[in-house]
Amino acid sequence: LGMGFTLRAALAALDGDAAVTVAELVPAVVGWARGPMSTIFGGCLEDPRVSIREADVGQLIRVRKAAWDAILLDVDNGPEGIVYKGNDSLYDAAGLAAASAALKPGGVLAVWSQGPDGGFTWRLKQAGFAVEEVNTRAHGKRGARHVIWVATNRP
């Protein structure tokens, strides 16, 4: 959930009949989003398309098979798990296999990272995804450089 940037962008891009499940590991973040930071979230938590699960995203991925059209991971700082080493399991071979199994055929796994990681691109390909690596900046032409991997699950 973080500050809701990814959620707001997803809602803006999706149709009215879409369903979005947000996994947040830290219950206090959900409390802040509904309380003192609610103006930043601009009502997106009240959007009927949104459900919030106070859970580890990796657990949600592992328990549902062929359930998701897309999985958007804006977790930690990307595949390196800099902040929380437990997130490394999202990006290793087993974690990517679980994501592939959780996606519908042709589904998309999109992963944001604070920087490049050639090893992660290779792991995505080894997991059977078709991979596009998108380099972008935080603020248009200025700001830090980021990477978003768009990995399509092969039918």
LUMRO-268936 format. One line per field, with one value per atom (N, C-alpha, C): x, y, z. Coordinates in steps of 0.001 Angstrom, whole numbers, plus 524288, in hexadecimal, padded with zeros to 5 digits. Layout:
<nodes>
X	X  ...
Y	Y  ...
Z	Z  ...
</nodes>
This chain:
<nodes>
X	80342  80000  80367  80747  80ACC  807DB  808F7  8065F  801F1  800BE  7FC52  7FD4F  80224  80338  801D0  8038F  8027A  7FCAB  7FA1A  7F476  7F17E  7F2B3  7EFEF  7F0D6  7F59F  7F6C7  7F3CC  7F39C  7F0C1  7EAF8  7E8B1  7E31B  7E1E7  7E560  7E48C  7E4AA  7E795  7E828  7E418  7E17A  7DDF6  7D847  7D553  7CFB9  7CCDA  7C7FE  7C4C1  7C373  7C3E0  7C294  7C767  7CBE8  7D0B3  7D081  7D3B9  7D45E  7DA30  7DB8F  7E0F8  7E1A0  7E52B  7E676  7EBCE  7EC16  7F102  7F2BF  7F788  7F9C7  7FD58  7FC76  7FFDC  80180  8068B  808B6  80824  8085E  80878  80317  8002A  7FAEE  7FAE7  7FEFC  7FF2F  7FEF2  8011E  800F3  7FB4C  7F830  7F2A4  7EFEA  7F12E  7EEEC  7F051  7F526  7F6C0  7F3E2  7F34A  7F0AF  7EAF6  7E883  7E300  7E265  7E69C  7E66E  7E955  7EDCD  7F079  7F266  7F2FB  7F4D5  7F07E  7EBA7  7E751  7E6DB  7E855  7E7F7  7EBBE  7F038  7F3FE  7F1B9  7EEAB  7EC70  7E7B2  7E597  7E177  7DCC3  7DB59  7D6B2  7D763  7DC26  7DCD3  7DBCD  7DC5B  7DB3C  7D565  7D236  7CC8D  7CA67  7CDB8  7CC16  7CA02  7C54E  7C30F  7C631  7C9CF  7CD0F  7D190  7D27B  7D71F  7D5D8  7D8FF  7D8E1  7DE71  7DEE4  7E3F5  7E48E  7E8EE  7EA2C  7EF04  7EE88  7F314  7F5D5  7F96C  7FBF9  800FF  8042C  808EC  8075F  808FE  80793  8097C  80DFA  80FF2  80C43  809DA  80619  80140  7FF60  7FAD2  7FBF8  800A2  8022A  8025A  8048A  80551  80046  7FC2B  7F779  7F36F  7F40B  7F023  7F2A8  7F061  7F266  7EF14  7F1AE  7EF15  7EAA8  7EB92  7E77A  7E7E6  7EC7C  7ED60  7EE82  7EC63  7EDCA  7F309  7F41C  7F900  7FA7D  7FF89  801C5  80599  804B9  80825  80B2B  81046  81383  81677  814DF  81788  818FF  81C9F  81DF1  823A3  824B4  82A0E  82C90  83136  833C5  83496  831EA  83264  834A4  836C1  83881  83CF8  83F58  843B8  841F8  83D27  83B4D  83E86  83FC3  84341  840FE  83C0E  839A8  8382E  835DB  833E7  835B4  83997  83BE3  837DE  8339E  82F92  82D1A  82D8B  82B58  82E86  83341  8366F  8339C  8303F  82D7F  82980  82833  824C2  82799  82CC3  82FCF  83373  83397  836E6  833E9  83665  833F6  82EBC  82E75  82990  8255A  826CB  82305  820E4  82446  82284  81F31  8206D  81D23  817BF  81784  8127D  80F62  81203  80F56  80D3B  8104F  80E8D  809C2  809D8  80563  8008E  80155  7FCF5  7FA65  7FD49  7FB3C  7F81D  7F42D  7F169  7F516  7F41D  7F752  7F728  7FBB6  7FC13  7FBFB  7FBA7  7FBA9  800F2  8010D  805B7  80791  80C99  80F3C  81265  81125  81419  816E4  81BFA  81F32  82214  8214C  82416  82915  82D33  83224  834AE  83778  83A4F  83EF6  84058  844B2  84506  848AD  84923  84B15  849EB  84BA1  84B85  84FF7  85049  84F23  85088  84F6F  84999  8469A  840FB  83E80  84047  83E55  83F31  843C5  8450B  84176  84095  83D2C  8379E  835A9  8306E  83022  833FF  83417  8347F  837AE  8383E  83315  82FDB  82ACB  826AD  82827  82498  8219A  822F0  82049  822C3  81F90  8217F  8224F  826ED  8285F  82985  82741  828A6  82AA4  82F37  83189  830E7  82DED  82CC7  82FDC  8332F  8361B  8331B  832A1  82F9A  83214  83028  831FC  82D75  82ECC  82ADB  82784  829C8  826EB  827D3  825C0  82650  82BEE  82E36  83396  83791  835AE  83925  837E8  83B11  83A19  83D22  83CC7  83FA3  83DCF  84157  84014  83DE1  839B0  8372B  83671  8353C  83429  82EEE  82BE2  8271C  82787  82746  82720  82171  82029  81AF8  81BC0  81A20  81B10  815DD  81552  81061  810CB  80CDA  80C83  80B12  80E1C  80D06  8085D  804EF  80044  8019F
Y	7FB53  80000  804E1  804F0  80971  80E8E  81213  81728  81729  812BE  8123E  813CA  814F9  816B4  81283  80DBA  80979  8084D  8084C  80751  80B72  8105C  81483  8140C  812D2  8123E  80DA1  80951  804BB  805F2  80875  809BC  80D5C  810FC  814A4  811CD  80D88  80AB4  8066B  804D8  8005B  801EA  7FE39  7FEF0  7FECB  8006D  8008E  7FB3F  7F71F  7F1E5  7EEDC  7F162  7EED8  7EDE8  7EA5E  7E966  7E9AC  7EC9F  7ED62  7EBA4  7E810  7E65A  7E888  7EB57  7ED8A  7EA8A  7E892  7E5F5  7E9CF  7EA78  7EDC7  7EAAC  7EA19  7E706  7E9B3  7EED9  7F1D2  7F447  7F24E  7F460  7FA45  7FC55  801EE  80533  80338  80622  806B8  802A0  802EF  806DC  806BA  80A77  81013  81110  81654  8180C  81457  8159E  8170E  81497  815BA  81A3E  81BA7  81FB2  824A2  825A2  82AA3  82BB4  827AF  8287F  827CC  827AA  8267E  82A64  82F48  8330B  831B9  82F74  82DDC  8297A  82607  82194  82317  827B4  829D2  8264B  82356  82019  81AED  819A7  814CC  80FEF  81053  80BBD  80AB5  80EA8  80DF8  80C5F  80C25  80A7E  804E5  803DC  7FE9D  7FA57  7FBCA  7F7ED  7F5F5  7F898  7F79D  7F466  7F068  7EDB0  7ED9B  7EE86  7EEA7  7E9B0  7E70F  7E267  7E397  7E367  7E40E  7DED3  7DE14  7D909  7D9C1  7D5BB  7D585  7D467  7D7A7  7D6F5  7D1B2  7CFEB  7CAD4  7C664  7C6C2  7C2B6  7C2DC  7C789  7C7F3  7C5BE  7C6AE  7C4AD  7BEB6  7BC7E  7B6D5  7B3B3  7B602  7B2E3  7B2F4  7B644  7B687  7B516  7B174  7AFB0  7B1DC  7B3E4  7B613  7B9C0  7BD00  7C065  7C614  7C7C9  7CD58  7CE9A  7D2EC  7D500  7D7C3  7DA1F  7DCF6  7DCE9  7DCDD  7DD89  7E204  7E61C  7EAAC  7EAB1  7EA17  7EA1B  7EF41  7F263  7F73A  7F67E  7F2DB  7F0EA  7F238  7F408  7F4FE  7F8CF  7F7A0  7FADD  7F7E6  7F386  7F04F  7EB01  7E84D  7E2E1  7E21D  7E646  7E5AD  7E514  7E62E  7E595  7E89F  7ED78  7F09F  7F19E  7F2D8  7F44D  7EF82  7EB9B  7E703  7E22D  7DF7A  7DAF0  7D6AF  7D679  7D29C  7D323  7D7BF  7D898  7D5F9  7D447  7D1A9  7CCFC  7CA72  7C5C7  7C710  7CC03  7CD89  7CD47  7CDE4  7CEB8  7CA41  7C631  7C1C0  7BE07  7B9BC  7B624  7B414  7B299  7B08C  7B4C5  7B980  7BDC4  7BF28  7BF20  7C047  7BBE4  7B705  7B299  7B315  7B4C9  7B58E  7B9EB  7BE19  7C268  7C095  7BD9A  7BB8E  7B81C  7B4C0  7B144  7B44F  7B8B2  7BBD8  7BF0D  7C007  7C320  7BFC2  7C227  7BFA8  7BF7F  7BC02  7BC07  7C177  7C374  7C8B0  7CCFF  7CB8C  7CF6F  7D21F  7D67A  7D9BC  7DA4B  7D97A  7DAB1  7DF9C  7E3D1  7E8B0  7E9B3  7EAD2  7EB87  7F0B2  7F40B  7F907  7F838  7FAFA  7FACF  8002A  80132  80620  80652  801FA  801FB  7FCE9  7FC9B  7F7FF  7F33F  7EEB5  7E9C3  7E5B5  7E526  7E188  7DBF4  7DA73  7D531  7D42C  7D827  7D771  7D6B1  7D998  7D8E4  7D33B  7D128  7CBC3  7C7F4  7C8D7  7C55B  7C566  7C9F1  7CA35  7C6E1  7C74F  7C437  7BE6E  7BD03  7B78B  7B566  7B8CE  7B72F  7B6BA  7B7F3  7B745  7BC1A  7C08F  7C564  7C7DA  7CA69  7CDF6  7D324  7D574  7D9D6  7DEC4  7E305  7E83D  7EB46  7ED8D  7F0B3  7F66F  7F950  7FEC4  80233  8058A  80948  80E60  81097  81563  818D9  81D88  8211E  82267  823A1  824B2  82973  82D55  8322E  833E1  830DC  83249  831DF  8364C  8364E  836F3  83806  838B2  8348E  83455  830A8  82BA2  82887  82394  81FF9  81CA8  818CB  813F1  811E8  80D3B  80956  8048F  8007B  7FDFD  7FCF4  7F9E6  7F558  7F0A0  7EC05  7EAB7  7E9F4  7E840  7E2CB  7DEEE  7D97B  7D6D5  7D4F5  7D283  7CCA3  7CA72  7C4CC  7C257  7BEB9  7BC37  7B89C  7B8D0  7B571  7AFAD
Z	80000  80000  80000  80365  80393  803EA  8005B  80024  7FC20  7F9CE  7F649  7F0A7  7EF3D  7E9E5  7E5E6  7E6D2  7E326  7E2F3  7E773  7E79F  7E485  7E553  7E274  7DC98  7DB01  7D56A  7D321  7D5FD  7D410  7D385  7D764  7D720  7D298  7D182  7CD29  7C7ED  7C799  7C2AE  7C1EB  7C613  7C5C9  7C4E5  7C2AC  7C1DF  7C716  7C6F4  7CB9E  7CDD0  7CAA8  7CC9E  7CE6F  7CEA3  7D069  7D64E  7D813  7DDAD  7DEE7  7E2FC  7E47D  7EA29  7EB01  7F04B  7F1A0  7F5F8  7F7C6  7FC98  7FC7E  8010B  803D5  808DC  80C15  810D9  81187  815C3  81B14  81B21  82004  820FE  824D3  825DF  826F5  82950  82A75  8257E  82134  81C3E  81A72  81AF8  81997  81D28  82228  825D8  82483  8231E  82190  81CA1  818E8  813F8  814D6  8189D  819C5  81D9C  82035  82439  822A8  8252A  82468  81EDC  81BA7  8164A  81244  813FA  8106A  80BEC  80CC3  80874  8040E  80567  80168  7FE0B  8006F  7FDA4  7FA64  7FB4B  7F7F8  7F73C  7FB2F  7FACF  7F80B  7F64D  7F34F  7F69E  7FBBD  7FEFE  7FF71  7FE51  7FE6A  7F918  7F52D  7EFF5  7F057  7EE56  7EED4  7EC0D  7E8AF  7E5FB  7E95F  7EDD3  7F101  7F5D8  7F6C4  7FBC3  7FDE8  802F2  8058A  808B8  8080B  80B20  80E52  81370  816CF  81700  8133F  8128C  80F72  80F88  80C70  806CA  80330  7FDB5  7FBA7  7FD81  7FBD3  7FD45  801D5  80364  7FFED  7FEAE  7FB3F  7F5D7  7F3F9  7EEDB  7EEEB  7F30C  7F33F  7F3E8  7F602  7F718  7F2B9  7EEDC  7EAAC  7E584  7E2C9  7DDB7  7D952  7D556  7D0AA  7D225  7D61B  7D835  7D686  7D506  7D435  7CE7B  7CCAE  7C788  7C7D2  7CC4B  7CD08  7D2CA  7D39F  7D8D1  7D85F  7DB62  7DB5E  7E07B  7E02D  7E4D8  7E538  7E8E9  7EA47  7F002  7F0D9  7F606  7F72B  7FBEB  7FD92  7F9B4  7F7DB  7F3EC  7EEE1  7EE53  7E9AB  7EAF8  7E71A  7E7BF  7EBA6  7ED63  7F103  7F6AB  7F7F9  7FD4F  8013E  7FFFD  8033D  808AD  808FA  80DF2  81127  80EA4  8115F  80E6E  81082  80DD8  80CC1  80FC9  80ED7  8097C  8072B  801F5  7FDAB  7FED9  7FADE  7F884  7FB9D  7F9B0  7F575  7F4BA  7F06A  7EB32  7EB5F  7E6A5  7E546  7E878  7E72F  7E399  7E203  7DE43  7E043  7E53A  7E761  7E791  7E8FD  7E934  7E3D6  7DFEB  7DA9A  7D866  7D9CF  7D834  7DAA7  7DF96  7E23B  7DF9E  7DE23  7DB71  7D632  7D359  7CE52  7CF09  7D304  7D408  7D5C4  7D85F  7DA4D  7D600  7D1CA  7CD78  7C9A9  7C76A  7C31A  7BE63  7BA98  7B5D9  7B355  7B1F5  7AFB9  7B3D0  7B8DC  7BD12  7BD79  7C03E  7C08D  7C62C  7C6DE  7CBBB  7CABC  7CD7A  7CCED  7D217  7D1BA  7D663  7D5FD  7D9EB  7DA3A  7DD4A  7DBB2  7DE86  7DE81  7E2AF  7E313  7DF63  7DCF6  7D94E  7D643  7D27F  7CF26  7D227  7CFFC  7D23D  7CDDA  7CB21  7C6BE  7C84B  7CD02  7CED8  7CF45  7D098  7D110  7CBB2  7C7E0  7C28A  7C0D6  7C1DB  7C07E  7C365  7C892  7CB96  7C980  7C7E6  7C596  7C0A6  7BD56  7B886  7B9BF  7BD99  7BF28  7C143  7C38D  7C5AA  7C159  7BC83  7B818  7B685  7B8B6  7B74B  7B273  7AF4C  7AB46  7AE17  7AD9C  7B0F9  7ADD9  7AFAF  7ADCC  7B27B  7B1F5  7B61C  7B4A4  7B7B9  7B695  7BA57  7B822  7BB4E  7BB65  7BFFD  7C08C  7C4B2  7C518  7C929  7CCCA  7D191  7D58C  7D431  7D1BB  7D09B  7CAFD  7C754  7C1D5  7C004  7BE67  7BC6F  7C0D1  7C57E  7C9F2  7CE04  7D1DC  7D61B  7D57B  7D979  7D996  7D538  7D37C  7CF7A  7D229  7CFED  7D1F4  7CD81  7CEEB  7CB1A  7CC6E  7C872  7C907  7C535  7C762  7C40F  7C302  7BE0F  7BC76  7BA43  7BD53  7BC04  7BAE0  7B626  7B47F  7B515  7B79D  7B85C  7B31F  7B17F  7AC6C  7ACD5  7A8F0  7A906  7A8F9
</nodes>
